[in-house]
Amino acid sequence: MAIGIIDVREWQTMVDLKTGDKIDIDLKSIDKIKKIIAQNYYPGDFELESIDWVSDMAMRINEVYEPDFMLLSYAQPYFISRFKKIFNYEMIGIINYLFKSVENFLKNTDFVPVIIGLGDLVPLRGFIDLSNIDGIAFCGGMSSCYGGLFDATSKDLDYLAGIPEIEKIISKKKFMDEFGGREDFIKRFPDYLLIAKEGYTFKACGSLARTVYKVPAKNTTIPLYTSLDGIDSIVDVKKVIEENLDNRKIALILLEGIGTRDFKWQYTLCKNSIKWYTYEQDANQYLAITTGKHLQYNGYPPGYKYYIEDDENKPYPYEGPFMEIPENTIGQMNKIKSAALGSRSIITHVASGADISIECLCRMLYNYGTMAVIKDIVYKQEIL
């Protein structure tokens, strides 16, 4: 059983991660994590201090747990540039702050870095309003340029085909003929997948309620900084890390909102796409990196109606749309110790599969506190 520890600064509780039920376990290993998150609250998605929060918490966990593999994800450049109106000089300051914090982490630890900028953002050019169709258009979750279409009429399809801001309309059959996919991915896939042109985003059921200033660019390639060889695509990352963990400790560092335009260190290009599909900065991109498999083998297609499976019996209630913890991620490798720290909420522990994960407990930029996820292999054996 994995447990979740929720801290809201002056109050903590512990839950069974799968059921969400409150539990009470009195162990020294758990008390250590409780103390760490109580003393180091998450500043907020728009705060620069949250960048240092990731680095500092990673160094704290490295001291007490000594993991072989760590995942660090920094989401502040993404949140700030996407949801705040800022000047270019302000963004330059944020980027400098980020790389200085990453450098500080690397100087104070002995990890070999694999650093990936997850992609540039571009100014919002406009919305594609899908409220006037007879079918259902669903554009929820983390996606910006992908939407799902269900129960569409021929009139709907003709109407959508005439919208110049829509780049592609792909039927479920056409997608499956080209990409295939595992059973649950196929089951959840929408009748049609809508793809917006760069700079545009959909306005439909599930759309973000926040004001948007930028959206992810069509980043077919993204910057990679590492001394390790063999990473040509984001799905190569897991294999290369696995092959090198026998003789070194490795930190996978993911920088959201950072592409080739803003990456400050020397980099090579890493493929961020499969055929015509380009990854956004969302769960599918994270899982492609940490599982080594493309989106059709990770169960959750863009544009699917996740609310259908979200009832009072849903397992893993703290995992958003996820019905399970994805398998075969880097953090689940046998015979290694792993940890993850991040400011992209649930994706930190879901995508890493780490023994210990500490993440912000935020939803739609509202800061509720901090959450730690600990596997039973850690707290039962008291190896903290």
Secondary structure in CASP SS format (residue, H / E / C, confidence):
PFRMAT SS
TARGET T0000
AUTHOR 0000-0000-0000
METHOD secondary structure of the structure
MODEL  1
M C 1.00
A C 1.00
I E 1.00
G E 1.00
I E 1.00
I E 1.00
D E 1.00
V C 1.00
R C 1.00
E C 1.00
W C 1.00
Q E 1.00
T E 1.00
M E 1.00
V E 1.00
D E 1.00
L C 1.00
K C 1.00
T C 1.00
G C 1.00
D C 1.00
K E 1.00
I C 1.00
D C 1.00
I C 1.00
D C 1.00
L C 1.00
K H 1.00
S H 1.00
I H 1.00
D H 1.00
K H 1.00
I H 1.00
K H 1.00
K H 1.00
I H 1.00
I H 1.00
A H 1.00
Q H 1.00
N C 1.00
Y C 1.00
Y C 1.00
P C 1.00
G C 1.00
D C 1.00
F C 1.00
E C 1.00
L C 1.00
E H 1.00
S H 1.00
I H 1.00
D H 1.00
W H 1.00
V H 1.00
S H 1.00
D H 1.00
M H 1.00
A H 1.00
M H 1.00
R H 1.00
I H 1.00
N H 1.00
E H 1.00
V H 1.00
Y H 1.00
E C 1.00
P C 1.00
D C 1.00
F E 1.00
M E 1.00
L E 1.00
L E 1.00
S E 1.00
Y E 1.00
A C 1.00
Q H 1.00
P H 1.00
Y H 1.00
F H 1.00
I H 1.00
S H 1.00
R H 1.00
F H 1.00
K C 1.00
K C 1.00
I C 1.00
F C 1.00
N H 1.00
Y H 1.00
E H 1.00
M H 1.00
I H 1.00
G H 1.00
I H 1.00
I H 1.00
N H 1.00
Y H 1.00
L H 1.00
F H 1.00
K H 1.00
S H 1.00
V H 1.00
E H 1.00
N H 1.00
F H 1.00
L H 1.00
K H 1.00
N C 1.00
T C 1.00
D C 1.00
F E 1.00
V E 1.00
P E 1.00
V E 1.00
I E 1.00
I E 1.00
G E 1.00
L C 1.00
G C 1.00
D C 1.00
L E 1.00
V E 1.00
P E 1.00
L C 1.00
R C 1.00
G E 1.00
F E 1.00
I E 1.00
D E 1.00
L C 1.00
S C 1.00
N C 1.00
I C 1.00
D C 1.00
G C 1.00
I E 1.00
A E 1.00
F E 1.00
C C 1.00
G C 1.00
G C 1.00
M C 1.00
S C 1.00
S C 1.00
C C 1.00
Y E 1.00
G E 1.00
G E 1.00
L E 1.00
F E 1.00
D C 1.00
A C 1.00
T C 1.00
S H 1.00
K H 1.00
D H 1.00
L H 1.00
D H 1.00
Y H 1.00
L H 1.00
A H 1.00
G C 1.00
I C 1.00
P C 1.00
E C 1.00
I E 1.00
E E 1.00
K E 1.00
I E 1.00
I E 1.00
S E 1.00
K H 1.00
K H 1.00
K H 1.00
F H 1.00
M H 1.00
D H 1.00
E H 1.00
F H 1.00
G C 1.00
G C 1.00
R C 1.00
E H 1.00
D H 1.00
F H 1.00
I H 1.00
K H 1.00
R H 1.00
F C 1.00
P C 1.00
D C 1.00
Y E 1.00
L E 1.00
L E 1.00
I E 1.00
A E 1.00
K C 1.00
E C 1.00
G C 1.00
Y E 1.00
T E 1.00
F E 1.00
K E 1.00
A C 1.00
C E 1.00
G C 1.00
S C 1.00
L C 1.00
A C 1.00
R C 1.00
T C 1.00
V C 1.00
Y C 1.00
K E 1.00
V E 1.00
P E 1.00
A C 1.00
K C 1.00
N C 1.00
T C 1.00
T E 1.00
I E 1.00
P E 1.00
L E 1.00
Y E 1.00
T E 1.00
S C 1.00
L C 1.00
D C 1.00
G C 1.00
I C 1.00
D C 1.00
S E 1.00
I H 1.00
V H 1.00
D H 1.00
V H 1.00
K H 1.00
K H 1.00
V H 1.00
I H 1.00
E H 1.00
E H 1.00
N H 1.00
L C 1.00
D C 1.00
N C 1.00
R C 1.00
K E 1.00
I E 1.00
A E 1.00
L E 1.00
I E 1.00
L E 1.00
L E 1.00
E C 1.00
G C 1.00
I C 1.00
G C 1.00
T C 1.00
R C 1.00
D C 1.00
F C 1.00
K C 1.00
W C 1.00
Q C 1.00
Y C 1.00
T E 1.00
L E 1.00
C E 1.00
K E 1.00
N C 1.00
S E 1.00
I E 1.00
K C 1.00
W C 1.00
Y E 1.00
T E 1.00
Y C 1.00
E C 1.00
Q C 1.00
D C 1.00
A H 1.00
N H 1.00
Q H 1.00
Y H 1.00
L H 1.00
A H 1.00
I H 1.00
T H 1.00
T H 1.00
G C 1.00
K C 1.00
H C 1.00
L H 1.00
Q H 1.00
Y H 1.00
N C 1.00
G C 1.00
Y C 1.00
P C 1.00
P C 1.00
G C 1.00
Y C 1.00
K C 1.00
Y H 1.00
Y H 1.00
I H 1.00
E H 1.00
D C 1.00
D C 1.00
E C 1.00
N C 1.00
K C 1.00
P C 1.00
Y C 1.00
P C 1.00
Y C 1.00
E C 1.00
G C 1.00
P C 1.00
F C 1.00
M C 1.00
E C 1.00
I C 1.00
P C 1.00
E C 1.00
N C 1.00
T C 1.00
I H 1.00
G H 1.00
Q H 1.00
M C 1.00
N C 1.00
K C 1.00
I C 1.00
K C 1.00
S E 1.00
A E 1.00
A E 1.00
L E 1.00
G E 1.00
S C 1.00
R C 1.00
S C 1.00
I C 1.00
I H 1.00
T H 1.00
H H 1.00
V H 1.00
A H 1.00
S H 1.00
G C 1.00
A C 1.00
D C 1.00
I E 1.00
S E 1.00
I E 1.00
E E 1.00
C E 1.00
L E 1.00
C E 1.00
R E 1.00
M C 1.00
L C 1.00
Y E 1.00
N E 1.00
Y E 1.00
G E 1.00
T E 1.00
M E 1.00
A E 1.00
V E 1.00
I E 1.00
K C 1.00
D H 1.00
I H 1.00
V H 1.00
Y H 1.00
K C 1.00
Q C 1.00
E C 1.00
I C 1.00
L C 1.00
END
